[in-house]
Structure formats: structure tokens, C-alpha cells
Amino acid sequence: MKPCKNLSDVFESVEKGETLYGVVPIENSIEGSVNQTYDLFLEYDLKVCGEIILKIVHCLIAHPGTGLNSIKMVYSHPQALAQCRKFLEKLGYKLISTFDTAGSVKMIKEEGLKNAAAIASERAAQIYGMDVLVKEIGDTLNNYTRFFVLSKQDFPYSGEDKTSIIFSVKSIPGALYHILEEFAIRNINLTKIESRPTKRTPWEYNFYLDFEGHRTEEKCREALKAIENKTLFVKVLGSYKAAIENSGLNF
């Protein structure tokens, strides 16, 4: 296992062959899409070969014997801090952003910060021999994060697949409708559509689309072929076995 400080490092590691797979967050049920991940798919020629859906249970973690009253500051990833906003505001701790939740637990242990805590999973506390002071501190209990597994190849047909693509359309009336129509007439279920600025021309967008089925299935092949002439470009990110809740690695 190779930890990375940022998302681009994960893509870089897989592209250079330093690791066979990389795991990156793509969306959270509370905070929404992870836009940087979407943007990186345009910079790197990697495939999505799997997905993971995990329930996120945030815990306040500190050195053994530490009391809530002795904590002055809390470390964690910015999204974890945001997802525990109500709990943290009530206690008035100083909040310090880091690049990783579990890494925050490791850091306060190694640096001996007895007046600090971290927000991470209960598993992180177990790994580093720390105490969970308060469990389930998130503002919303139904908190799930979806991850993509990156590789140089996607996953073969399994019968329970999804496919992700990126495309851009011409600026004409009905352009997006005519793309989506190709999936509708073939009875292909769309599970997500997201738009992101192209960053080249103001008010132009790329669309990120997930649909049920494998890119090698006949109806999916036909749909992808049909939209080629209706898009400015289309890129298949990959086909992969659809995950279930708390699935772990599903590839």
C-alpha cells in the first residue's frame, strides 16, 4: 500500500506503474462530487476498473487517557471537518486541515500531541493504538463515499456492470437531449450525470455520465457509437462491476 498526499499523485503513481491500482473518491452523499477527480480523468489515460461504496462513520480520536476538556485542536481532512461541523462548533476546538483522516491520527500519535484530537474511522484508532473519545460525530448518519479504483485496464463483463464516460456537446439546441436519447431508446439506465466547466472557454462544459451495462455489450456499444457523431469528443473511462454498500474492493 502506498499513501499519496493528493489525488494527482494517485493518478501519477498508477500511470507510471509504481502501483497496479489507485483508489480515489468520486462523490460523497453529503458534500457531492469530488471535482478534482473528474478533472484528472482528462489529464491521465487511466481506466476505472472498480468502485467502492463505504459508509463513513467519523470518530473523535486522541491519545489514551485524554479527556474532551483537554483538547484544544482537531486535525483532519477538510471534508471530514465539514461533515462534523455541528459537533465541532459546539465544543469550540481549533480546526486544522490535513491531507488525510487516518494520517491525522498517525501524526498526533507520532508527535505526541496530547492536547489534540483527530477525526477518522474507528479502524484508524485501532491501527495506531489510540482511543475513540466520541463515535458517530458526523452531522448526518447516512454518510457514504463512492470511490473509483484506477488501473490501466478496466474490468471484464460480469453481468452486474456500470460504465463511466466523459463527453462534450456542440452548443446547439437539443444537443444534450439527443445524446441522452441514444441511451433511452436502448433501455439503458443512466445512474448519474454531472457537468464540469471545460476550463478552456467560459460557459462550456464537459459531461460525466454513468450508466448500467458494460461497454462491450451490444446495446452499450451501439449507444457509444451513436453518440460519437453527436459529441465534440467522448472518452470511455471504463466499465466495472457495480458496488454495493460497504462493498470494499469490488474488482
C-alpha positions in Angstrom: 0.0 0.0 0.0 1.3 3.4 -1.0 -0.3 6.5 0.6 -0.4 9.7 -1.5 -0.7 13.3 -0.4 -3.1 14.4 -3.1 -5.3 12.9 -5.9 -2.9 13.8 -8.7 -0.2 11.7 -7.0 -2.6 8.7 -7.1 -3.1 9.0 -10.9 0.6 9.6 -11.4 1.6 6.5 -9.4 -0.7 4.2 -11.5 0.3 5.8 -14.8 4.0 5.3 -14.1 3.5 1.7 -13.0 4.6 2.4 -9.4 1.3 0.8 -8.3 -1.1 -1.5 -10.1 -4.2 0.2 -8.7 -5.2 3.5 -7.2 -8.2 4.4 -5.2 -9.8 7.9 -5.4 -13.0 9.4 -4.1 -15.5 10.4 -6.8 -18.5 11.6 -4.7 -19.9 11.9 -1.2 -23.6 11.6 -0.4 -23.4 14.8 1.7 -20.7 17.0 0.1 -21.4 16.0 -3.5 -18.9 15.3 -6.3 -15.1 15.4 -5.9 -14.5 17.8 -8.8 -10.7 17.4 -8.9 -11.1 13.6 -9.5 -13.3 14.3 -12.5 -10.8 16.9 -13.9 -7.9 14.5 -13.5 -9.5 12.0 -15.9 -8.9 14.5 -18.7 -5.2 14.7 -17.9 -4.5 10.9 -17.5 -5.3 8.0 -19.7 -6.4 5.6 -17.0 -9.4 3.3 -16.7 -12.0 2.8 -13.9 -11.8 -0.9 -13.1 -13.9 -1.0 -9.9 -15.9 1.0 -7.5 -16.2 1.0 -3.7 -19.1 2.4 -1.6 -18.3 2.9 2.1 -20.4 4.2 4.9 -18.4 6.9 6.7 -18.5 6.9 10.5 -16.5 9.8 11.9 -14.9 9.4 15.3 -13.0 11.8 17.6 -9.7 10.1 18.3 -7.0 11.0 20.8 -4.2 9.6 23.0 -5.3 7.1 25.6 -6.4 8.8 28.8 -7.1 12.1 27.1 -10.3 13.9 28.1 -12.6 16.1 26.0 -11.8 19.1 28.2 -8.1 18.9 27.5 -8.4 19.0 23.7 -7.5 22.4 22.1 -7.3 21.5 18.4 -8.7 18.9 16.0 -6.9 17.7 12.8 -8.5 16.0 9.8 -9.2 16.2 6.1 -11.3 19.3 5.2 -14.3 17.2 4.1 -14.3 15.3 7.4 -14.1 18.6 9.3 -17.0 19.9 7.2 -19.1 16.8 7.8 -18.7 17.1 11.6 -19.4 20.9 11.7 -22.2 20.9 14.3 -20.3 18.7 16.8 -17.1 20.8 16.4 -18.8 24.2 16.7 -20.5 23.1 19.9 -17.1 22.3 21.5 -15.2 25.3 20.0 -12.0 23.5 19.0 -9.4 25.0 16.7 -9.7 23.1 13.4 -6.6 22.3 11.3 -6.9 20.7 7.9 -4.6 17.9 6.8 -4.4 15.7 3.6 -5.7 12.5 5.2 -8.0 11.4 8.0 -6.0 8.3 9.1 -2.8 10.2 8.6 -4.0 12.8 11.2 -4.3 10.1 13.8 -0.8 8.9 13.0 0.5 12.4 13.1 -0.9 13.3 16.6 0.5 10.0 17.9 4.0 10.3 16.5 4.3 14.0 17.5 2.9 13.3 21.0 0.2 15.9 20.8 -1.7 15.2 24.0 -4.0 18.3 23.7 -5.1 17.4 20.1 -7.5 15.0 18.5 -8.2 13.8 15.0 -11.3 12.9 13.1 -11.0 9.5 11.4 -12.5 6.0 11.4 -12.6 3.6 14.4 -10.2 1.4 12.4 -7.6 4.2 12.3 -7.7 4.4 16.1 -7.2 0.6 16.3 -4.3 0.6 13.9 -2.4 3.4 15.8 -3.3 2.3 19.3 -5.4 5.4 20.1 -8.7 5.9 21.9 -12.1 6.8 20.4 -13.4 9.6 22.6 -16.7 10.0 20.7 -18.2 7.9 18.0 -20.5 8.9 15.2 -19.9 12.7 15.4 -21.0 13.4 11.8 -23.8 15.8 11.2 -25.6 13.2 9.1 -25.6 9.4 9.8 -26.4 8.4 6.2 -22.9 9.5 5.0 -21.5 7.4 2.1 -18.5 7.9 -0.1 -18.1 6.4 -3.5 -14.6 5.6 -4.7 -13.2 4.7 -8.1 -10.4 2.1 -8.5 -7.9 3.1 -11.2 -5.9 0.9 -13.4 -4.5 0.8 -16.9 -7.3 -1.6 -17.9 -11.0 -1.8 -16.9 -12.9 -4.8 -15.7 -14.3 -7.6 -17.9 -18.0 -8.2 -18.3 -19.6 -9.6 -15.1 -23.3 -9.1 -15.8 -23.6 -6.5 -13.0 -21.7 -3.7 -14.6 -21.6 0.0 -14.9 -19.8 2.2 -17.4 -18.5 5.8 -17.0 -17.8 8.2 -19.8 -16.9 11.9 -20.4 -18.2 13.9 -23.4 -18.7 17.4 -24.6 -21.5 18.6 -26.9 -21.9 21.2 -29.6 -23.6 24.5 -28.4 -26.9 23.9 -30.3 -30.5 23.4 -29.1 -31.2 19.9 -28.0 -27.6 18.7 -28.1 -27.6 17.1 -24.7 -31.1 15.7 -25.3 -30.0 13.9 -28.4 -27.1 12.3 -26.5 -29.3 11.0 -23.7 -31.9 9.8 -26.3 -29.5 7.2 -27.6 -29.4 5.6 -24.2 -33.2 5.9 -23.6 -34.2 4.2 -26.9 -32.0 1.2 -26.0 -33.4 1.0 -22.5 -30.1 1.8 -20.9 -30.5 3.2 -17.4 -28.5 6.3 -16.5 -27.3 6.4 -12.9 -25.6 9.8 -12.9 -24.9 12.8 -15.0 -22.6 15.7 -13.9 -21.3 18.8 -15.7 -18.0 20.5 -15.2 -16.5 23.6 -16.9 -14.1 22.8 -19.7 -11.7 25.5 -18.3 -10.9 26.5 -21.9 -13.9 28.6 -22.9 -16.3 30.3 -20.4 -19.7 28.6 -20.1 -18.6 25.5 -22.0 -19.0 22.2 -20.2 -17.9 18.6 -20.1 -20.5 16.0 -19.1 -19.7 12.9 -16.9 -22.2 10.1 -17.3 -22.6 6.8 -15.6 -24.9 4.1 -17.0 -25.8 0.5 -16.3 -24.1 -2.1 -18.5 -20.7 -3.0 -19.8 -19.1 -1.1 -22.8 -18.7 -4.5 -24.6 -22.5 -5.3 -24.5 -24.2 -4.9 -27.9 -26.7 -2.2 -26.8 -23.9 -0.2 -25.0 -21.6 -0.5 -28.0 -24.4 0.8 -30.2 -25.1 3.7 -27.9 -21.5 4.7 -27.6 -21.1 4.5 -31.4 -24.2 6.6 -32.0 -23.1 9.5 -29.8 -19.7 9.8 -31.5 -21.1 12.0 -34.3 -23.2 14.0 -31.8 -20.4 15.0 -29.5 -17.3 17.1 -29.8 -15.4 14.3 -28.0 -16.3 11.2 -26.0 -14.0 9.3 -23.7 -14.9 5.9 -22.1 -13.4 6.0 -18.5 -14.1 2.3 -18.1 -16.6 -0.5 -17.3 -16.6 -2.1 -13.8 -18.7 -4.3 -11.6 -21.2 -2.2 -9.7 -20.6 -1.9 -6.0 -23.0 -2.4 -3.1 -22.9 -0.5 0.2 -19.8 -1.2 2.3 -18.6 -3.4 -0.6 -14.8 -3.0 -0.1 -12.8 -3.6 -3.2 -15.2 -4.9 -5.9 -13.0 -5.9 -8.8 
